[in-house]
Amino acid sequence: MSADLAIIAGKGALPELLLDAAPGAVVVRLRGVPIGFTPEQVIDARFERLGALFDTMHQTGITHVCFAGGMHRPDLDRAAMDEATAGLMPRLTAAMAGGDDHLLREIIAVFEEQGFGVLGAHDIRPDLVAGPGLAIGDTDQALYNDEARGKAILDALGPLDVGQAVVVAGGHCLGVEALPGTDRLLEFVRDTRRGSGGVLIKRSKPGQDLRIDMPAIGPATIRLAAAAGLEGVAVEGGCVLLLDRDGIIAALDDTGLALWSSP
Amino acid sequence: MSADLAIIAGKGALPELLLDAAPGAVVVRLRGVPIGFTPEQVIDARFERLGALFDTMHQTGITHVCFAGGMHRPDLDRAAMDEATAGLMPRLTAAMAGGDDHLLREIIAVFEEQGFGVLGAHDIRPDLVAGPGLAIGDTDQALYNDEARGKAILDALGPLDVGQAVVVAGGHCLGVEALPGTDRLLEFVRDTRRGSGGVLIKRSKPGQDLRIDMPAIGPATIRLAAAAGLEGVAVEGGCVLLLDRDGIIAALDDTGLALWSSP
């Protein structure tokens, strides 16, 4: 086995989409994080044994890593930790208390200290990123007004590292994304709202390092937004991944929702 | 029928609690807003016929009104509107676009212009308000840290008129109250979270006029918070109503949750 790039695989479609563009890459499969495909080159690893992972990656010739896909915070087994992981725990625990962004920045720092360059998914697949001119379907001023209010809410929450998405309809905030993520937010709106209309606003957090946890939407996002009675999805141009663009367009066609980007 | 005070009844226990302290008051029962008790003096009214309501209140000798209990935004029947309501619609619609607080302030202004003084529930029942020294049950620094993070989130959202409550556990924001309210927030956390611990933080919005929609908790809030795995409820001293204090204490006893106030 030999590779320059290691794709550290989380959930969802992204790891395989990256592998399509970098077929020589090795996939790091972490215990407890199921992946839905069978890569040719695999390193099986555990959060508790980062020292072993670093060694294997160096021996394989890895120079760069890319974190791809969602990952829950694992329940770590302290008894199984190697020295490297145990040594990092105080740092990671401290970072965790500061919120997701702090933790992810610390993880990037750890890999960089080990000599690995950290790439974002957008570095490997720039074609997946929503461009600045994205505009599919019909919009109107009411939707833009809802988007503007959603942006203001996300801007206020950004420094607090709370969420990347919010639902606004007719000026009312129907839900704010928190730890459980965008799908749970949309299900909440679907189950609690009266009436219909409104927009899902999904953006990066101000100052977010897009190399980990870049916001992403897929066809399921569009269909859930439609099930929640929304009329549109507004993303930040250049900062949100469209996972399965064809599927997204088909979902927009089916549901009549609009999708657009703005700065 | 003759009275000084009209209690404009929304949902929940508050209207009856106010009537206990002001037994001579008349209760305004709005079509579409069910109340669970039978007052001696009632004015039946509709949102669409505010002119008729103002006339009846003046004839009854009403000098003050108190809005009590939650109220959904009604679906208004334009064909049924009297002149006064129709004349107010542009103002109320414009206020609505600015969020709940704007709308409620506008409603207060409308009643004041009609010559009615607007009282808060806390003016009639100061004994219902959580005092500055409230402290029931066991707390620790971790809970206070979660409370501090929740306060920071609510402070950031305050100017945007989004919500009065947030759930934080171990530094993570598990949910933010939006239009559907605190119960729906707690159910969301109950249904989506992993693990347990954490705090419901419930406070007034900065600059909120406490005469309408003062934050309130009751025994059901405590039990839902427990079902969501939380360990405590932190309220703002002087700004949150405790509806059924005995029931709240019994719920705290049953669940082991802590309840405290802070400035």
Interface residues (C-beta under 8 A of the other chain):
Chain A: H72 M96 A97 G98 G99 D100 N145 R149 A152 I153 A156 L157 P159 L160 V162 G163 V167 G170 G171 H172 C173 L174 G175 V176 A178 L179 P180 R184 F188 T192 R193 R194
Chain B: H72 M96 A97 G98 G99 D100 N145 R149 A152 I153 A156 L157 P159 L160 V162 G163 V167 G170 G171 H172 C173 L174 G175 V176 A178 L179 P180 R184 F188 T192 R193 R194
